[in-house]
Amino acid sequence: MITEWKIQVPEKRIKKKFFGNLKAEVIDKGLCSHCCTCVAICPVGGIVAGDKPIDFPTWVKDCVDCGACVRVCPRWDYKPLSGLGDYIEIFAAKSKRFVGQDGAMVTEITASALEMGLIDVALFVGRDESWRTQVVMIRSIEQLYDRKITGTKYSYAELIPALKDTVMRYDAIGVVGTPCMVSGIRRLQENFKKFKRVKLVIGLFCTENFYYHQLYDFLLKKKGIDLRNAVKTDIKKGEFIVTLKDGNEISFSVKELDEIIPSGCRVCQDFSSVESDVSIGSVGSKAGFSTVIVRTDIAKQVTDYIREKGYAEFDEANVEAVKKLCDFKVKIHPYPPT
């Protein structure tokens, strides 16, 4: 199916079709974050992602030169975002209804937004038995009790291409994503009216993400860890931690993963998802709690509702700890690269 989009055409940098410009200025320069915004918006469906770098193998022949990919790419004219960003309040919380990565507040906020009728559906990144990512559409609170849907997966997912199909069918949508995905969604909303149907964007604290095959091979071949035996993966205090089905934990320094960090992550400085409606992560909270950064009125409506219903336990967050990680990401991911 061919989808028609109408946008203001941006200026080309080189004398090639627009995907040729995107390839030269973003992909080949190692800036691409694999957010898949360009994949979603290509009217001929020629741009592809998967567990490999973004590509359009037949762009010379098939690119219709519309400029949409360049227009929505967060890494075109790249100016890194960083810091805590604007916010209304910051606190720590732990859901009383759900079990999640830490305080299960991503799950709780999504469930409450559905319960309130603020959103009709939500898009989550789930996983299969081997921890390959899968985009899951959440229509009911009951789905959120599935532990394969909740929790962190440290590999790329084609969330935004799935979002394109979702905005064609639903009027009020929630999305959970990494900082680069959040930025991609905001570019889409700036350029296409349909994406205004995304009403709630939950951003995750993030340092890096990985290609699935590289992460799986690293864990299996170098650490002897088969992800099919894992129930949880986490990064805390500089350690990558894998919790196995038998309850044992295997951990190692995240520095050992440096060799497989994608180039697009190496230039990202946004730890706290500054463009989201609400940001969530473990940094700044005690064990079993999530740090929640409420940035917009709709997110405040949801967290106030959670308080009123008694759906979560609340505590103070260590804001300085979050700031420290924000600053640390800027330090380890310089732009331009040194």
C-alpha positions as a Python dict, from the first residue, in 0.01 Angstrom:
ca = {
    (1, 'M'): (0, 0, 0),
    (2, 'I'): (135, 343, -97),
    (3, 'T'): (72, 620, 154),
    (4, 'E'): (76, 984, 46),
    (5, 'W'): (225, 1247, 279),
    (6, 'K'): (238, 1621, 207),
    (7, 'I'): (519, 1818, 370),
    (8, 'Q'): (738, 2119, 316),
    (9, 'V'): (1038, 2003, 115),
    (10, 'P'): (1370, 2061, 294),
    (11, 'E'): (1688, 2181, 130),
    (12, 'K'): (1924, 1923, -13),
    (13, 'R'): (2289, 1911, 90),
    (14, 'I'): (2416, 1712, -207),
    (15, 'K'): (2292, 1662, -562),
    (16, 'K'): (2122, 1328, -506),
    (17, 'K'): (1772, 1215, -419),
    (18, 'F'): (1663, 1287, -64),
    (19, 'F'): (1741, 940, 67),
    (20, 'G'): (2086, 982, -84),
    (21, 'N'): (2116, 1296, 127),
    (22, 'L'): (1998, 1113, 439),
    (23, 'K'): (2242, 833, 371),
    (24, 'A'): (2536, 1067, 319),
    (25, 'E'): (2463, 1312, 601),
    (26, 'V'): (2322, 1084, 872),
    (27, 'I'): (2369, 711, 808),
    (28, 'D'): (2719, 709, 658),
    (29, 'K'): (2839, 963, 917),
    (30, 'G'): (2735, 731, 1199),
    (31, 'L'): (2466, 961, 1338),
    (32, 'C'): (2162, 739, 1276),
    (33, 'S'): (1991, 636, 1601),
    (34, 'H'): (1784, 359, 1439),
    (35, 'C'): (1466, 530, 1563),
    (36, 'C'): (1297, 412, 1239),
    (37, 'T'): (1109, 740, 1183),
    (38, 'C'): (1222, 742, 820),
    (39, 'V'): (1110, 379, 782),
    (40, 'A'): (762, 475, 897),
    (41, 'I'): (725, 780, 676),
    (42, 'C'): (865, 658, 342),
    (43, 'P'): (566, 667, 101),
    (44, 'V'): (697, 376, -107),
    (45, 'G'): (804, 161, 188),
    (46, 'G'): (1156, 135, 55),
    (47, 'I'): (1346, 221, 372),
    (48, 'V'): (1407, -87, 588),
    (49, 'A'): (1544, -150, 936),
    (50, 'G'): (1536, -482, 1121),
    (51, 'D'): (1840, -602, 1315),
    (52, 'K'): (2082, -407, 1097),
    (53, 'P'): (2153, -44, 1001),
    (54, 'I'): (1881, 156, 824),
    (55, 'D'): (1896, 113, 446),
    (56, 'F'): (1705, 169, 123),
    (57, 'P'): (1878, -80, -111),
    (58, 'T'): (1704, 44, -425),
    (59, 'W'): (1692, 415, -345),
    (60, 'V'): (1861, 527, -666),
    (61, 'K'): (1573, 379, -867),
    (62, 'D'): (1279, 377, -627),
    (63, 'C'): (1313, 685, -402),
    (64, 'V'): (1044, 932, -516),
    (65, 'D'): (1251, 1223, -381),
    (66, 'C'): (972, 1355, -156),
    (67, 'G'): (1202, 1461, 129),
    (68, 'A'): (987, 1312, 406),
    (69, 'C'): (1271, 1102, 548),
    (70, 'V'): (1497, 1403, 591),
    (71, 'R'): (1216, 1617, 727),
    (72, 'V'): (1136, 1384, 1017),
    (73, 'C'): (1486, 1255, 1098),
    (74, 'P'): (1595, 1372, 1447),
    (75, 'R'): (1959, 1342, 1342),
    (76, 'W'): (1935, 1572, 1037),
    (77, 'D'): (2085, 1907, 1145),
    (78, 'Y'): (2163, 1725, 1468),
    (79, 'K'): (2176, 1929, 1786),
    (80, 'P'): (2200, 1690, 2083),
    (81, 'L'): (1949, 1725, 2365),
    (82, 'S'): (2070, 1673, 2720),
    (83, 'G'): (2008, 1737, 3088),
    (84, 'L'): (1694, 1700, 3296),
    (85, 'G'): (1480, 1913, 3063),
    (86, 'D'): (1164, 2097, 3166),
    (87, 'Y'): (944, 1932, 3425),
    (88, 'I'): (657, 1989, 3665),
    (89, 'E'): (765, 1749, 3939),
    (90, 'I'): (1000, 1460, 4012),
    (91, 'F'): (934, 1177, 4255),
    (92, 'A'): (995, 807, 4316),
    (93, 'A'): (711, 556, 4307),
    (94, 'K'): (630, 187, 4311),
    (95, 'S'): (313, 39, 4163),
    (96, 'K'): (92, -165, 4396),
    (97, 'R'): (-76, -337, 4101),
    (98, 'F'): (209, -447, 3877),
    (99, 'V'): (555, -601, 3884),
    (100, 'G'): (802, -443, 3645),
    (101, 'Q'): (1167, -360, 3587),
    (102, 'D'): (1187, -158, 3908),
    (103, 'G'): (878, 20, 4038),
    (104, 'A'): (665, -80, 3737),
    (105, 'M'): (563, 284, 3688),
    (106, 'V'): (572, 265, 3308),
    (107, 'T'): (313, -9, 3338),
    (108, 'E'): (113, 174, 3605),
    (109, 'I'): (99, 502, 3413),
    (110, 'T'): (-9, 320, 3097),
    (111, 'A'): (-276, 122, 3282),
    (112, 'S'): (-408, 434, 3454),
    (113, 'A'): (-419, 632, 3128),
    (114, 'L'): (-622, 350, 2971),
    (115, 'E'): (-850, 336, 3276),
    (116, 'M'): (-903, 713, 3261),
    (117, 'G'): (-992, 698, 2891),
    (118, 'L'): (-707, 933, 2800),
    (119, 'I'): (-575, 676, 2553),
    (120, 'D'): (-744, 396, 2360),
    (121, 'V'): (-431, 186, 2304),
    (122, 'A'): (-63, 190, 2391),
    (123, 'L'): (243, 59, 2208),
    (124, 'F'): (501, -131, 2414),
    (125, 'V'): (819, -308, 2315),
    (126, 'G'): (777, -669, 2421),
    (127, 'R'): (996, -971, 2353),
    (128, 'D'): (989, -1335, 2253),
    (129, 'E'): (1150, -1627, 2438),
    (130, 'S'): (1491, -1537, 2294),
    (131, 'W'): (1454, -1168, 2388),
    (132, 'R'): (1405, -1049, 2031),
    (133, 'T'): (1198, -733, 2046),
    (134, 'Q'): (835, -729, 1937),
    (135, 'V'): (601, -430, 1924),
    (136, 'V'): (284, -505, 2121),
    (137, 'M'): (-43, -313, 2110),
    (138, 'I'): (-197, -281, 2457),
    (139, 'R'): (-576, -254, 2453),
    (140, 'S'): (-653, -381, 2802),
    (141, 'I'): (-498, -358, 3146),
    (142, 'E'): (-489, -738, 3169),
    (143, 'Q'): (-222, -751, 2898),
    (144, 'L'): (15, -558, 3123),
    (145, 'Y'): (51, -851, 3360),
    (146, 'D'): (254, -1034, 3093),
    (147, 'R'): (621, -1002, 3196),
    (148, 'K'): (737, -1043, 2836),
    (149, 'I'): (571, -709, 2762),
    (150, 'T'): (700, -515, 3062),
    (151, 'G'): (1064, -467, 3161),
    (152, 'T'): (1367, -341, 2970),
    (153, 'K'): (1503, -490, 2649),
    (154, 'Y'): (1840, -356, 2536),
    (155, 'S'): (1797, -393, 2161),
    (156, 'Y'): (1628, -196, 1883),
    (157, 'A'): (1259, -225, 1799),
    (158, 'E'): (1051, -102, 1505),
    (159, 'L'): (809, 87, 1727),
    (160, 'I'): (754, 393, 1507),
    (161, 'P'): (665, 196, 1191),
    (162, 'A'): (401, 22, 1405),
    (163, 'L'): (288, 363, 1530),
    (164, 'K'): (219, 476, 1171),
    (165, 'D'): (-36, 197, 1132),
    (166, 'T'): (-182, 268, 1475),
    (167, 'V'): (-251, 638, 1411),
    (168, 'M'): (-458, 536, 1110),
    (169, 'R'): (-689, 329, 1333),
    (170, 'Y'): (-707, 497, 1675),
    (171, 'D'): (-768, 851, 1797),
    (172, 'A'): (-577, 847, 2128),
    (173, 'I'): (-252, 656, 2160),
    (174, 'G'): (14, 608, 2426),
    (175, 'V'): (372, 515, 2338),
    (176, 'V'): (669, 393, 2542),
    (177, 'G'): (1012, 451, 2390),
    (178, 'T'): (1375, 550, 2422),
    (179, 'P'): (1489, 914, 2387),
    (180, 'C'): (1561, 880, 2014),
    (181, 'M'): (1217, 730, 1952),
    (182, 'V'): (1059, 1013, 2152),
    (183, 'S'): (1241, 1271, 1937),
    (184, 'G'): (1126, 1091, 1622),
    (185, 'I'): (765, 1098, 1739),
    (186, 'R'): (789, 1471, 1808),
    (187, 'R'): (924, 1535, 1455),
    (188, 'L'): (633, 1335, 1313),
    (189, 'Q'): (386, 1537, 1519),
    (190, 'E'): (538, 1861, 1391),
    (191, 'N'): (495, 1755, 1030),
    (192, 'F'): (188, 1530, 1012),
    (193, 'K'): (-150, 1595, 1168),
    (194, 'K'): (-233, 1226, 1212),
    (195, 'F'): (47, 1184, 1465),
    (196, 'K'): (-121, 1436, 1693),
    (197, 'R'): (-327, 1133, 1790),
    (198, 'V'): (-34, 1030, 2009),
    (199, 'K'): (-155, 1175, 2339),
    (200, 'L'): (93, 1030, 2590),
    (201, 'V'): (463, 968, 2529),
    (202, 'I'): (646, 782, 2806),
    (203, 'G'): (1022, 819, 2770),
    (204, 'L'): (1276, 581, 2924),
    (205, 'F'): (1607, 671, 3085),
    (206, 'C'): (1868, 543, 2841),
    (207, 'T'): (2244, 526, 2799),
    (208, 'E'): (2276, 296, 2497),
    (209, 'N'): (2089, 40, 2293),
    (210, 'F'): (2220, -249, 2081),
    (211, 'Y'): (2160, -459, 1773),
    (212, 'Y'): (2004, -782, 1897),
    (213, 'H'): (2240, -1019, 1716),
    (214, 'Q'): (2548, -843, 1853),
    (215, 'L'): (2420, -837, 2210),
    (216, 'Y'): (2303, -1200, 2197),
    (217, 'D'): (2631, -1318, 2045),
    (218, 'F'): (2833, -1121, 2300),
    (219, 'L'): (2640, -1262, 2597),
    (220, 'L'): (2641, -1620, 2467),
    (221, 'K'): (2995, -1644, 2332),
    (222, 'K'): (3182, -1427, 2582),
    (223, 'K'): (2977, -1474, 2897),
    (224, 'G'): (2807, -1808, 2840),
    (225, 'I'): (2464, -1653, 2898),
    (226, 'D'): (2175, -1779, 2687),
    (227, 'L'): (1901, -1516, 2700),
    (228, 'R'): (1641, -1789, 2663),
    (229, 'N'): (1721, -1868, 3028),
    (230, 'A'): (1684, -1504, 3140),
    (231, 'V'): (1387, -1338, 3309),
    (232, 'K'): (1534, -988, 3341),
    (233, 'T'): (1817, -774, 3206),
    (234, 'D'): (1926, -452, 3372),
    (235, 'I'): (2202, -192, 3384),
    (236, 'K'): (2280, -50, 3728),
    (237, 'K'): (2586, 122, 3873),
    (238, 'G'): (2796, 43, 3569),
    (239, 'E'): (2702, -327, 3566),
    (240, 'F'): (2504, -523, 3308),
    (241, 'I'): (2296, -770, 3509),
    (242, 'V'): (2118, -1078, 3377),
    (243, 'T'): (1874, -1251, 3612),
    (244, 'L'): (1818, -1616, 3523),
    (245, 'K'): (1511, -1835, 3566),
    (246, 'D'): (1679, -2019, 3854),
    (247, 'G'): (1716, -1690, 4042),
    (248, 'N'): (2090, -1655, 3990),
    (249, 'E'): (2237, -1329, 3864),
    (250, 'I'): (2531, -1284, 3629),
    (251, 'S'): (2684, -938, 3605),
    (252, 'F'): (2978, -770, 3434),
    (253, 'S'): (3098, -418, 3363),
    (254, 'V'): (2905, -235, 3091),
    (255, 'K'): (3244, -118, 2963),
    (256, 'E'): (3283, -465, 2816),
    (257, 'L'): (2997, -379, 2578),
    (258, 'D'): (3182, -79, 2433),
    (259, 'E'): (3283, -275, 2123),
    (260, 'I'): (2919, -324, 2018),
    (261, 'I'): (2773, 18, 2103),
    (262, 'P'): (2620, 147, 1776),
    (263, 'S'): (2767, 469, 1637),
    (264, 'G'): (2433, 652, 1669),
    (265, 'C'): (2426, 585, 2043),
    (266, 'R'): (2781, 717, 2080),
    (267, 'V'): (2665, 1069, 1987),
    (268, 'C'): (2339, 1068, 2187),
    (269, 'Q'): (2342, 1285, 2500),
    (270, 'D'): (1976, 1256, 2601),
    (271, 'F'): (1963, 1034, 2909),
    (272, 'S'): (1628, 1148, 3050),
    (273, 'S'): (1406, 1162, 2738),
    (274, 'V'): (1361, 1538, 2764),
    (275, 'E'): (1093, 1555, 2491),
    (276, 'S'): (859, 1302, 2652),
    (277, 'D'): (545, 1373, 2856),
    (278, 'V'): (685, 1171, 3143),
    (279, 'S'): (1028, 1012, 3186),
    (280, 'I'): (1091, 699, 3390),
    (281, 'G'): (1396, 505, 3507),
    (282, 'S'): (1564, 353, 3810),
    (283, 'V'): (1835, 614, 3866),
    (284, 'G'): (1757, 834, 4165),
    (285, 'S'): (1529, 587, 4345),
    (286, 'K'): (1583, 320, 4607),
    (287, 'A'): (1561, -46, 4508),
    (288, 'G'): (1219, -148, 4381),
    (289, 'F'): (1112, 207, 4293),
    (290, 'S'): (1110, 410, 3971),
    (291, 'T'): (1207, 773, 3930),
    (292, 'V'): (927, 962, 3754),
    (293, 'I'): (983, 1300, 3584),
    (294, 'V'): (644, 1457, 3505),
    (295, 'R'): (685, 1706, 3220),
    (296, 'T'): (340, 1790, 3082),
    (297, 'D'): (-17, 1844, 3199),
    (298, 'I'): (-147, 1514, 3061),
    (299, 'A'): (120, 1322, 3251),
    (300, 'K'): (32, 1520, 3565),
    (301, 'Q'): (-332, 1419, 3522),
    (302, 'V'): (-231, 1054, 3518),
    (303, 'T'): (5, 1067, 3816),
    (304, 'D'): (-251, 1265, 4018),
    (305, 'Y'): (-507, 996, 3936),
    (306, 'I'): (-264, 727, 4055),
    (307, 'R'): (-225, 913, 4386),
    (308, 'E'): (-600, 953, 4427),
    (309, 'K'): (-666, 585, 4359),
    (310, 'G'): (-381, 469, 4583),
    (311, 'Y'): (-235, 265, 4300),
    (312, 'A'): (127, 337, 4395),
    (313, 'E'): (355, 397, 4689),
    (314, 'F'): (542, 730, 4667),
    (315, 'D'): (880, 850, 4788),
    (316, 'E'): (1132, 1127, 4723),
    (317, 'A'): (1369, 1094, 4427),
    (318, 'N'): (1735, 1187, 4434),
    (319, 'V'): (1734, 1454, 4164),
    (320, 'E'): (2109, 1507, 4190),
    (321, 'A'): (2168, 1141, 4104),
    (322, 'V'): (1965, 1182, 3784),
    (323, 'K'): (2151, 1504, 3698),
    (324, 'K'): (2480, 1322, 3749),
    (325, 'L'): (2385, 1054, 3495),
    (326, 'C'): (2263, 1320, 3252),
    (327, 'D'): (2601, 1494, 3276),
    (328, 'F'): (2786, 1164, 3254),
    (329, 'K'): (2616, 1074, 2926),
    (330, 'V'): (2724, 1409, 2778),
    (331, 'K'): (3079, 1335, 2891),
    (332, 'I'): (3102, 984, 2745),
    (333, 'H'): (2911, 1071, 2425),
    (334, 'P'): (3075, 1390, 2297),
    (335, 'Y'): (2937, 1558, 1988),
    (336, 'P'): (3099, 1616, 1751),
    (337, 'P'): (3285, 1291, 1830),
    (338, 'T'): (3642, 1337, 1948),
}
